């Protein structure tokens, strides 16, 4: 009953003005008390207060492999289902985590729309690649573990030229404008969607939508990905479950409540570079043996 209530009643602030029957972010706590917890996300990252640490490299496995998935409009955002074959570890993650879904948060026609902010700056869009511990079978199951999920946050900024790496996603959006619509999607790799050689921020937080479970290890990349204004604006053509324009799909930043935000001291190698080096070392050890 709780799950059905959450799915039908919560909404973003941009919907509240058109639909007074749904509850915006300030009222999510009335639906799910956890949304008023002390470790909620997103947050404003204050760079002067970050704690610099020399993280081990964040390692990507299967991130260059092509895959097919389903992209769909769930009435709140755009989601892309993943097969769970790509994984991450390292970077002071204590387990290996498998990639289960991608979803996006955006503004209106390229306006401010990211969930996390940096020194108060809100980017036009943010992508979340949601991973769960390998031993779990679903995101819901992983939320019962305080470190059950590892989410990669990627910012987007406006550029003067289109980013061809996102063509397949952008081209699929006209097929899923209505709630509950879906379309098949093929991608060359996950590696092509994330920024390369970038430092990152790390903190303990929550899901940014109900049920707001405080079970997420956040890795927010410092370097944004470029999209042109047409690509950013394409997301604003989708429709929410209450038949209003799907815009400003972000939760406002939440209190930090004394949590520490860490900053990686070394840049990340690209997923492909890490895997190439790993394969080379394996081959060398084989020869030596």
C-alpha positions as CSV (number, residue, x, y, z in Angstrom):
1,X,0.0,0.0,0.0
2,X,2.8,2.4,0.8
3,X,4.5,1.8,-2.5
4,X,1.3,2.5,-4.4
5,X,0.6,5.6,-2.4
6,X,4.1,7.0,-3.1
7,X,3.9,6.3,-6.8
8,X,0.5,8.1,-7.1
9,X,1.0,11.0,-4.7
10,X,4.5,12.4,-4.9
11,X,5.5,14.9,-7.5
12,X,8.0,17.7,-8.2
13,X,7.4,21.3,-7.4
14,X,6.8,22.2,-11.0
15,X,3.7,19.9,-11.0
16,X,2.2,21.3,-7.8
17,X,1.0,24.5,-9.4
18,X,-1.0,22.6,-12.0
19,X,-2.1,19.6,-9.8
20,X,-2.9,20.4,-6.2
21,X,-3.7,16.7,-5.4
22,X,0.0,15.7,-5.5
23,X,2.6,16.4,-2.8
24,X,5.7,18.4,-3.8
25,X,9.2,17.9,-2.3
26,X,8.4,19.9,0.9
27,X,5.6,17.4,1.7
28,X,7.3,14.1,0.8
29,X,7.9,13.6,4.5
30,X,4.1,13.3,4.9
31,X,4.2,10.3,2.6
32,X,7.4,8.7,3.7
33,X,8.9,9.8,7.0
34,X,12.4,8.8,5.8
35,X,12.3,11.8,3.4
36,X,12.9,13.9,6.5
37,X,16.0,12.0,7.6
38,X,19.4,13.5,8.5
39,X,21.3,12.0,5.5
40,X,19.2,13.1,2.6
41,X,20.2,13.9,-0.9
42,X,20.9,16.0,-3.0
43,X,23.3,18.5,-1.3
44,X,25.1,21.7,-2.1
45,X,28.8,20.8,-2.3
46,X,30.9,23.6,-0.8
47,X,34.3,23.2,-2.3
48,X,36.1,25.1,0.5
49,X,34.9,22.6,3.0
50,X,35.7,19.4,1.1
51,X,38.1,16.9,2.6
52,X,40.8,15.9,0.1
53,X,41.7,12.2,0.1
54,X,43.9,10.1,-2.1
55,X,41.3,7.6,-3.3
56,X,42.4,4.5,-5.1
57,X,41.3,4.6,-8.7
58,X,37.6,4.0,-9.3
59,X,37.5,0.9,-11.6
60,X,35.0,0.2,-14.3
61,X,34.3,-3.3,-15.7
62,X,32.2,-3.9,-18.8
63,X,31.7,-0.2,-19.3
64,X,32.9,-0.4,-22.9
65,X,30.7,-3.3,-23.9
66,X,27.7,-2.6,-26.2
67,X,24.3,-3.3,-24.7
68,X,20.6,-3.1,-25.4
69,X,18.1,-1.8,-22.9
70,X,14.7,-0.3,-22.5
71,X,14.3,3.5,-22.2
72,X,11.0,4.6,-20.7
73,X,8.9,7.4,-19.3
74,X,7.8,6.4,-15.8
75,X,5.7,9.5,-15.2
76,X,8.5,11.2,-13.2
77,X,11.6,11.0,-15.4
78,X,13.4,9.1,-18.2
79,X,14.9,5.8,-17.1
80,X,17.1,3.4,-19.0
81,X,17.3,-0.1,-17.8
82,X,20.7,-1.8,-17.7
83,X,21.4,-5.6,-17.7
84,X,23.6,-5.5,-14.6
85,X,26.7,-6.8,-16.4
86,X,28.7,-3.6,-16.0
87,X,30.3,-3.1,-12.5
88,X,32.4,-0.6,-10.5
89,X,34.7,-1.1,-7.6
90,X,37.8,0.6,-6.1
91,X,37.7,4.2,-5.1
92,X,37.2,3.2,-1.5
93,X,34.0,1.3,-2.3
94,X,34.1,-1.7,0.0
95,X,32.1,-3.9,-2.5
96,X,31.6,-4.4,-6.2
97,X,28.4,-2.8,-7.5
98,X,26.5,-3.6,-10.7
99,X,24.8,-1.0,-12.9
100,X,21.0,-1.4,-12.9
101,X,19.6,1.9,-14.3
102,X,20.3,5.4,-15.6
103,X,17.9,8.3,-15.1
104,X,18.0,12.0,-15.5
105,X,17.0,15.2,-13.7
106,X,16.7,18.5,-15.7
107,X,15.3,22.0,-15.8
108,X,13.2,23.6,-18.5
109,X,14.6,24.1,-22.0
110,X,18.2,23.9,-20.8
111,X,17.6,26.0,-17.7
112,X,18.9,25.1,-14.2
113,X,18.0,21.5,-13.4
114,X,20.7,19.5,-11.7
115,X,20.0,18.1,-8.2
116,X,23.4,18.5,-6.7
117,X,24.9,22.0,-6.8
118,X,28.5,23.1,-6.5
119,X,29.0,26.2,-4.4
120,X,25.3,27.0,-5.1
121,X,25.7,26.6,-8.9
122,X,22.9,24.4,-10.5
123,X,23.8,22.8,-13.8
124,X,21.2,22.3,-16.6
125,X,21.0,18.5,-16.1
126,X,22.3,15.6,-14.0
127,X,22.5,11.9,-14.8
128,X,22.5,9.2,-12.2
129,X,23.9,5.8,-12.9
130,X,22.5,3.6,-10.2
131,X,24.5,0.6,-9.0
132,X,23.7,-2.0,-6.3
133,X,25.8,-4.5,-4.5
134,X,26.3,-7.6,-6.6
135,X,24.6,-9.9,-4.0
136,X,21.3,-8.0,-4.4
137,X,18.8,-8.6,-7.1
138,X,17.0,-5.3,-7.2
139,X,17.3,-1.6,-6.1
140,X,14.5,-2.1,-3.6
141,X,16.3,-4.9,-1.9
142,X,19.5,-2.9,-1.8
143,X,17.8,0.0,0.0
144,X,17.7,-2.1,3.1
145,X,21.5,-1.9,3.4
146,X,23.0,1.5,4.4
147,X,25.7,1.0,1.7
148,X,23.5,-1.0,-0.7
149,X,23.7,1.5,-3.6
150,X,26.5,3.3,-5.3
151,X,25.3,6.1,-7.5
152,X,27.5,8.0,-10.0
153,X,26.3,11.6,-10.5
154,X,27.2,13.3,-13.8
155,X,26.6,17.0,-14.5
156,X,25.8,18.5,-17.9
157,X,26.6,21.9,-19.2
158,X,25.5,23.7,-22.4
159,X,27.9,23.6,-25.3
160,X,28.0,25.1,-28.8
161,X,28.0,21.7,-30.5
162,X,26.0,18.5,-30.1
163,X,27.4,15.5,-28.3
164,X,27.1,12.6,-30.6
165,X,27.6,10.1,-27.8
166,X,24.1,11.0,-26.6
167,X,22.4,10.8,-30.0
168,X,20.7,7.4,-29.4
169,X,19.2,8.6,-26.1
170,X,18.1,12.0,-27.5
171,X,16.7,10.4,-30.6
172,X,14.6,8.0,-28.5
173,X,12.8,10.8,-26.5
174,X,10.1,11.5,-29.1
175,X,9.0,7.9,-28.7
176,X,8.4,8.1,-25.0
177,X,6.8,11.5,-24.5
178,X,3.7,10.0,-22.8
179,X,3.8,8.4,-19.3
180,X,4.3,4.6,-19.3
181,X,5.7,4.7,-22.8
182,X,8.9,2.9,-23.7
183,X,11.3,2.1,-26.5
184,X,14.2,-0.2,-27.1
185,X,17.6,1.4,-27.1
186,X,21.1,0.3,-28.1
187,X,24.2,2.0,-26.8
188,X,27.8,1.5,-27.9
189,X,28.9,1.6,-24.2
190,X,28.4,3.2,-20.9
191,X,31.9,4.5,-21.0
192,X,30.9,7.0,-23.7
193,X,28.3,8.6,-21.4
194,X,30.6,9.6,-18.5
195,X,33.4,12.2,-18.3
196,X,36.9,11.0,-18.6
197,X,39.9,11.8,-16.4
198,X,37.9,13.7,-13.8
199,X,38.1,14.1,-10.0
200,X,35.0,13.4,-7.9
201,X,33.2,14.2,-4.7
202,X,32.1,11.4,-2.3
203,X,29.5,11.4,0.5
204,X,26.9,9.3,2.2
205,X,23.3,10.1,1.3
206,X,20.0,8.9,0.0
207,X,17.8,8.3,-3.0
208,X,16.5,11.7,-4.2
209,X,12.9,10.5,-4.7
210,X,10.5,8.7,-2.3
211,X,11.2,6.5,-0.5
212,X,14.3,8.6,0.1
213,X,16.2,5.6,1.5
214,X,19.5,6.6,3.2
215,X,21.4,3.8,1.5
216,X,23.5,5.5,-1.1
217,X,27.3,6.1,-1.5
218,X,27.4,9.1,-3.8
219,X,30.2,9.7,-6.3
220,X,29.6,13.0,-8.0
221,X,32.0,13.7,-10.9
222,X,33.5,17.2,-11.0
223,X,33.8,17.5,-14.7
224,X,30.5,18.0,-16.6
225,X,29.5,16.5,-19.9
226,X,28.8,18.9,-22.8
227,X,25.4,18.9,-24.6
228,X,24.0,21.6,-26.9
229,X,20.8,23.5,-26.0
230,X,18.7,21.5,-28.4
231,X,19.8,18.2,-26.7
232,X,19.2,19.7,-23.3
233,X,15.8,21.0,-24.3
234,X,14.6,17.7,-25.8
235,X,13.9,16.4,-22.3
236,X,11.4,19.2,-21.7
237,X,9.1,17.7,-24.4
238,X,8.1,14.8,-22.2
239,X,4.9,14.6,-20.2
240,X,4.5,13.9,-16.4
241,X,2.0,11.4,-15.1
242,X,-0.4,14.3,-14.4
243,X,-0.3,15.3,-18.1
244,X,1.8,18.5,-17.4
245,X,5.1,19.3,-19.1
246,X,8.0,17.2,-17.6
247,X,10.2,20.1,-16.5
248,X,12.3,21.0,-13.4
249,X,12.6,17.3,-12.3
250,X,14.8,17.9,-9.3
251,X,14.6,17.8,-5.6
252,X,15.9,20.9,-3.8
253,X,19.2,20.5,-1.9
254,X,19.0,19.1,1.6
255,X,20.8,20.0,4.8
256,X,24.2,18.5,5.2
257,X,23.7,17.9,8.9
258,X,27.4,17.5,9.7
259,X,28.2,15.0,7.0
260,X,31.7,15.1,5.5
261,X,32.2,15.5,1.7
262,X,35.4,14.1,0.4
263,X,37.3,15.0,-2.8
264,X,39.5,12.7,-4.7
265,X,43.1,13.8,-4.9
266,X,43.9,12.1,-8.2
267,X,42.1,12.2,-11.5
268,X,40.2,9.2,-12.7
269,X,41.6,7.4,-15.7
270,X,39.0,6.6,-18.3
271,X,37.2,3.3,-18.0
272,X,38.9,2.0,-21.1
273,X,42.4,3.0,-20.0
274,X,42.0,1.2,-16.6
275,X,40.7,-1.9,-18.3
276,X,43.5,-1.9,-20.9
277,X,46.1,-1.6,-18.3
278,X,44.5,-4.3,-16.2
279,X,44.4,-6.6,-19.2
280,X,48.1,-5.9,-20.1
281,X,49.2,-6.7,-16.5
282,X,47.2,-9.9,-16.6
283,X,48.8,-10.9,-19.9
284,X,52.3,-10.1,-18.5
285,X,51.8,-12.2,-15.4
286,X,50.6,-15.1,-17.6
287,X,53.8,-14.9,-19.7
288,X,56.0,-14.8,-16.6
289,X,54.3,-17.8,-15.1
